Amino acid sequence: MNAEYYLTHAGVSADASAVSGHRAQYLAVAESAKPPSDTTGLYRYVVPELGENGACSLPDQLASEPYDLAATLGGANTSNTARLAALHALVAAVATDTGCGWLGVYQARTVADGKALVKLAYRGKPSRAEFPLTEDFAAHSNNSTVGLSGKGRIIDSVDSYLADGGAYYTCDAAVQSEVCLPIFADDGTVIGIVDAEDERRGYFQGEVLARIVALCLVVPNHLPG
């Protein structure tokens, strides 16, 4: 999938030439990624406690047990390890290049409660591991909305968005801007999302946005099977 097709399909406006250039850079990052000697950090991460309605608690109120990706992905095998290592390298590179406060890659998978977006790699504060892919949850979650619709969403000011009646899933009250973009298979099926957040308003524009779109184009080849 090329940059022009992606932008049209996702309903996002960005510089296609810049996206293509960054894509080449991130392809090289993924291809050179090597799994660490200790792979625990690829498969386990801390998550916040969730309230009765599924809302995030304060980030420092963590669940007693970390989330176990190995159970969700069918095991900590060689293929999964290599793919997760590439995703971690990609997220680290794009987070550094953009300077955004939070960045994560999610894959659409079947879990115990049905279809959900499962967080595979991220940089930033702890956040929930799964976002249900249901219309009910999408009513207050950009991640689930984009995962269902395949249309990107950019919020320049969370405060203004909420004041205008927008529904928003808050896990970090300091966040003021967000971009949530779909990840597509070659046939246009939505197979995941990339989500990024920052405490600065209007942050996801221009070069920053182009780099995150480029990440969306590289990720599909490195999602677990």
One Martini backbone bead per residue (centre of mass of N, CA, C, O) as a GRO file, in nm:
protein
  225
    1MET     BB    1   0.094   0.038   0.025
    2ASN     BB    2   0.062   0.360  -0.041
    3ALA     BB    3   0.038   0.681   0.060
    4GLU     BB    4  -0.205   0.775  -0.110
    5TYR     BB    5  -0.396   0.546  -0.040
    6TYR     BB    6  -0.395   0.575   0.262
    7LEU     BB    7  -0.497   0.868   0.291
    8THR     BB    8  -0.764   0.819   0.149
    9HIS     BB    9  -0.871   0.577   0.319
   10ALA     BB   10  -0.830   0.741   0.607
   11GLY     BB   11  -0.883   1.056   0.583
   12VAL     BB   12  -0.589   1.196   0.544
   13SER     BB   13  -0.374   1.486   0.577
   14ALA     BB   14  -0.063   1.459   0.395
   15ASP     BB   15   0.266   1.425   0.297
   16ALA     BB   16   0.346   1.185   0.077
   17SER     BB   17   0.651   1.225   0.037
   18ALA     BB   18   0.727   1.219   0.336
   19VAL     BB   19   0.611   0.945   0.400
   20SER     BB   20   0.790   0.781   0.203
   21GLY     BB   21   1.062   0.857   0.331
   22HIS     BB   22   0.999   0.743   0.616
   23ARG     BB   23   0.940   0.458   0.535
   24ALA     BB   24   1.227   0.381   0.451
   25GLN     BB   25   1.350   0.426   0.729
   26TYR     BB   26   1.161   0.216   0.888
   27LEU     BB   27   1.230  -0.034   0.733
   28ALA     BB   28   1.525  -0.041   0.834
   29VAL     BB   29   1.463  -0.067   1.132
   30ALA     BB   30   1.307  -0.337   1.120
   31GLU     BB   31   1.530  -0.511   0.970
   32SER     BB   32   1.753  -0.452   1.220
   33ALA     BB   33   1.606  -0.596   1.429
   34LYS     BB   34   1.670  -0.739   1.758
   35PRO     BB   35   1.640  -0.953   1.988
   36PRO     BB   36   1.663  -0.987   2.302
   37SER     BB   37   1.785  -1.192   2.543
   38ASP     BB   38   1.542  -1.067   2.702
   39THR     BB   39   1.187  -1.114   2.630
   40THR     BB   40   0.992  -1.011   2.850
   41GLY     BB   41   0.938  -0.708   2.744
   42LEU     BB   42   0.764  -0.807   2.493
   43TYR     BB   43   0.520  -0.966   2.675
   44ARG     BB   44   0.538  -0.761   2.928
   45TYR     BB   45   0.305  -0.525   3.095
   46VAL     BB   46   0.193  -0.266   3.251
   47VAL     BB   47  -0.125  -0.182   3.412
   48PRO     BB   48  -0.404  -0.041   3.487
   49GLU     BB   49  -0.652  -0.001   3.672
   50LEU     BB   50  -0.995  -0.082   3.646
   51GLY     BB   51  -1.296   0.009   3.646
   52GLU     BB   52  -1.622  -0.087   3.632
   53ASN     BB   53  -1.645   0.078   3.337
   54GLY     BB   54  -1.332   0.063   3.214
   55ALA     BB   55  -1.177   0.275   3.334
   56CYS     BB   56  -0.916   0.454   3.402
   57SER     BB   57  -0.688   0.504   3.614
   58LEU     BB   58  -0.438   0.598   3.759
   59PRO     BB   59  -0.119   0.535   3.647
   60ASP     BB   60  -0.021   0.450   3.960
   61GLN     BB   61  -0.264   0.233   3.942
   62LEU     BB   62  -0.167  -0.082   3.938
   63ALA     BB   63  -0.171  -0.382   3.851
   64SER     BB   64  -0.059  -0.677   3.992
   65GLU     BB   65  -0.059  -0.774   3.689
   66PRO     BB   66   0.067  -0.821   3.401
   67TYR     BB   67   0.053  -0.828   3.075
   68ASP     BB   68   0.008  -1.123   2.853
   69LEU     BB   69   0.092  -1.175   2.528
   70ALA     BB   70   0.141  -1.476   2.494
   71ALA     BB   71  -0.152  -1.563   2.542
   72THR     BB   72  -0.271  -1.395   2.299
   73LEU     BB   73  -0.050  -1.512   2.067
   74GLY     BB   74   0.025  -1.828   2.133
   75GLY     BB   75   0.313  -1.745   2.226
   76ALA     BB   76   0.682  -1.748   2.272
   77ASN     BB   77   0.796  -1.734   1.976
   78THR     BB   78   1.003  -1.665   1.720
   79SER     BB   79   0.807  -1.499   1.549
   80ASN     BB   80   0.692  -1.311   1.768
   81THR     BB   81   0.961  -1.198   1.865
   82ALA     BB   82   1.050  -1.064   1.597
   83ARG     BB   83   0.801  -0.879   1.566
   84LEU     BB   84   0.818  -0.731   1.838
   85ALA     BB   85   1.101  -0.616   1.798
   86ALA     BB   86   1.024  -0.439   1.556
   87LEU     BB   87   0.803  -0.271   1.696
   88HIS     BB   88   0.980  -0.153   1.918
   89ALA     BB   89   1.178  -0.011   1.726
   90LEU     BB   90   0.969   0.168   1.585
   91VAL     BB   91   0.853   0.316   1.830
   92ALA     BB   92   1.120   0.435   1.925
   93ALA     BB   93   1.187   0.597   1.667
   94VAL     BB   94   0.922   0.768   1.643
   95ALA     BB   95   0.925   0.893   1.924
   96THR     BB   96   1.194   1.038   1.882
   97ASP     BB   97   1.131   1.195   1.611
   98THR     BB   98   0.859   1.341   1.734
   99GLY     BB   99   0.831   1.380   2.062
  100CYS     BB  100   0.613   1.226   2.178
  101GLY     BB  101   0.451   1.114   2.473
  102TRP     BB  102   0.278   0.892   2.301
  103LEU     BB  103   0.307   0.541   2.173
  104GLY     BB  104   0.106   0.297   1.979
  105VAL     BB  105   0.049  -0.055   1.898
  106TYR     BB  106  -0.232  -0.221   1.743
  107GLN     BB  107  -0.420  -0.530   1.732
  108ALA     BB  108  -0.656  -0.716   1.578
  109ARG     BB  109  -0.830  -0.943   1.800
  110THR     BB  110  -0.911  -1.243   1.956
  111VAL     BB  111  -1.069  -1.267   2.260
  112ALA     BB  112  -1.251  -1.364   2.524
  113ASP     BB  113  -1.468  -1.105   2.458
  114GLY     BB  114  -1.357  -1.078   2.163
  115LYS     BB  115  -1.303  -0.808   1.991
  116ALA     BB  116  -0.969  -0.643   1.982
  117LEU     BB  117  -0.736  -0.411   2.080
  118VAL     BB  118  -0.388  -0.490   2.100
  119LYS     BB  119  -0.112  -0.415   2.273
  120LEU     BB  120   0.235  -0.445   2.157
  121ALA     BB  121   0.357  -0.139   2.154
  122TYR     BB  122   0.530   0.117   2.361
  123ARG     BB  123   0.545   0.474   2.464
  124GLY     BB  124   0.504   0.546   2.804
  125LYS     BB  125   0.250   0.529   2.983
  126PRO     BB  126   0.044   0.343   3.126
  127SER     BB  127  -0.204   0.125   2.968
  128ARG     BB  128  -0.433  -0.026   2.823
  129ALA     BB  129  -0.447  -0.333   2.640
  130GLU     BB  130  -0.767  -0.321   2.569
  131PHE     BB  131  -1.001  -0.256   2.292
  132PRO     BB  132  -1.306  -0.281   2.219
  133LEU     BB  133  -1.486  -0.390   1.916
  134THR     BB  134  -1.740  -0.178   1.980
  135GLU     BB  135  -1.993   0.044   1.975
  136ASP     BB  136  -2.005   0.107   2.275
  137PHE     BB  137  -1.699   0.177   2.310
  138ALA     BB  138  -1.680   0.387   2.073
  139ALA     BB  139  -1.848   0.615   2.220
  140HIS     BB  140  -1.551   0.656   2.415
  141SER     BB  141  -1.342   0.566   2.165
  142ASN     BB  142  -1.106   0.620   1.928
  143ASN     BB  143  -0.980   0.348   1.886
  144SER     BB  144  -1.244   0.193   1.824
  145THR     BB  145  -1.347   0.373   1.599
  146VAL     BB  146  -1.105   0.326   1.405
  147GLY     BB  147  -1.116   0.010   1.411
  148LEU     BB  148  -1.406   0.015   1.266
  149SER     BB  149  -1.378   0.247   1.025
  150GLY     BB  150  -1.079   0.342   0.907
  151LYS     BB  151  -1.070   0.635   1.032
  152GLY     BB  152  -0.908   0.899   1.105
  153ARG     BB  153  -0.800   1.084   1.410
  154ILE     BB  154  -0.782   1.436   1.503
  155ILE     BB  155  -0.674   1.607   1.806
  156ASP     BB  156  -0.589   1.934   1.913
  157SER     BB  157  -0.819   1.955   2.157
  158VAL     BB  158  -0.957   1.806   2.419
  159ASP     BB  159  -1.117   2.031   2.556
  160SER     BB  160  -1.275   2.118   2.300
  161TYR     BB  161  -1.393   1.844   2.230
  162LEU     BB  162  -1.557   1.813   2.494
  163ALA     BB  163  -1.714   2.086   2.476
  164ASP     BB  164  -1.849   1.974   2.192
  165GLY     BB  165  -1.926   1.653   2.278
  166GLY     BB  166  -1.700   1.466   2.282
  167ALA     BB  167  -1.581   1.145   2.300
  168TYR     BB  168  -1.353   1.029   2.574
  169TYR     BB  169  -1.071   0.838   2.663
  170THR     BB  170  -0.930   0.865   2.985
  171CYS     BB  171  -0.581   0.813   3.110
  172ASP     BB  172  -0.460   1.118   3.066
  173ALA     BB  173  -0.524   1.442   3.167
  174ALA     BB  174  -0.274   1.589   3.008
  175VAL     BB  175  -0.389   1.540   2.746
  176GLN     BB  176  -0.435   1.744   2.422
  177SER     BB  177  -0.336   1.539   2.193
  178GLU     BB  178  -0.443   1.337   1.897
  179VAL     BB  179  -0.364   1.033   1.709
  180CYS     BB  180  -0.569   0.807   1.504
  181LEU     BB  181  -0.471   0.519   1.312
  182PRO     BB  182  -0.488   0.301   1.068
  183ILE     BB  183  -0.437  -0.044   0.987
  184PHE     BB  184  -0.360  -0.206   0.679
  185ALA     BB  185  -0.423  -0.419   0.458
  186ASP     BB  186  -0.397  -0.467   0.123
  187ASP     BB  187  -0.733  -0.479   0.109
  188GLY     BB  188  -0.826  -0.262   0.355
  189THR     BB  189  -0.820  -0.395   0.611
  190VAL     BB  190  -0.858  -0.369   0.947
  191ILE     BB  191  -0.566  -0.456   1.181
  192GLY     BB  192  -0.534  -0.169   1.327
  193ILE     BB  193  -0.343   0.071   1.530
  194VAL     BB  194  -0.232   0.411   1.580
  195ASP     BB  195  -0.129   0.583   1.879
  196ALA     BB  196  -0.113   0.938   1.976
  197GLU     BB  197   0.029   1.159   2.234
  198ASP     BB  198  -0.007   1.495   2.392
  199GLU     BB  199   0.029   1.796   2.588
  200ARG     BB  200   0.017   1.939   2.319
  201ARG     BB  201  -0.130   2.139   2.113
  202GLY     BB  202  -0.134   2.061   1.781
  203TYR     BB  203   0.095   1.827   1.726
  204PHE     BB  204  -0.050   1.659   1.474
  205GLN     BB  205   0.151   1.774   1.229
  206GLY     BB  206   0.308   1.743   0.956
  207GLU     BB  207   0.589   1.576   1.028
  208VAL     BB  208   0.466   1.412   1.253
  209LEU     BB  209   0.237   1.285   1.089
  210ALA     BB  210   0.408   1.156   0.863
  211ARG     BB  211   0.555   0.953   1.053
  212ILE     BB  212   0.299   0.802   1.152
  213VAL     BB  213   0.205   0.708   0.879
  214ALA     BB  214   0.458   0.546   0.813
  215LEU     BB  215   0.419   0.342   1.036
  216CYS     BB  216   0.151   0.223   0.920
  217LEU     BB  217   0.306   0.102   0.661
  218VAL     BB  218   0.512  -0.095   0.825
  219VAL     BB  219   0.362  -0.277   1.037
  220PRO     BB  220   0.211  -0.519   0.888
  221ASN     BB  221   0.481  -0.706   0.854
  222HIS     BB  222   0.491  -0.722   1.206
  223LEU     BB  223   0.252  -0.886   1.270
  224PRO     BB  224   0.113  -1.119   1.424
  225GLY     BB  225  -0.057  -1.427   1.343
   0.00000   0.00000   0.00000
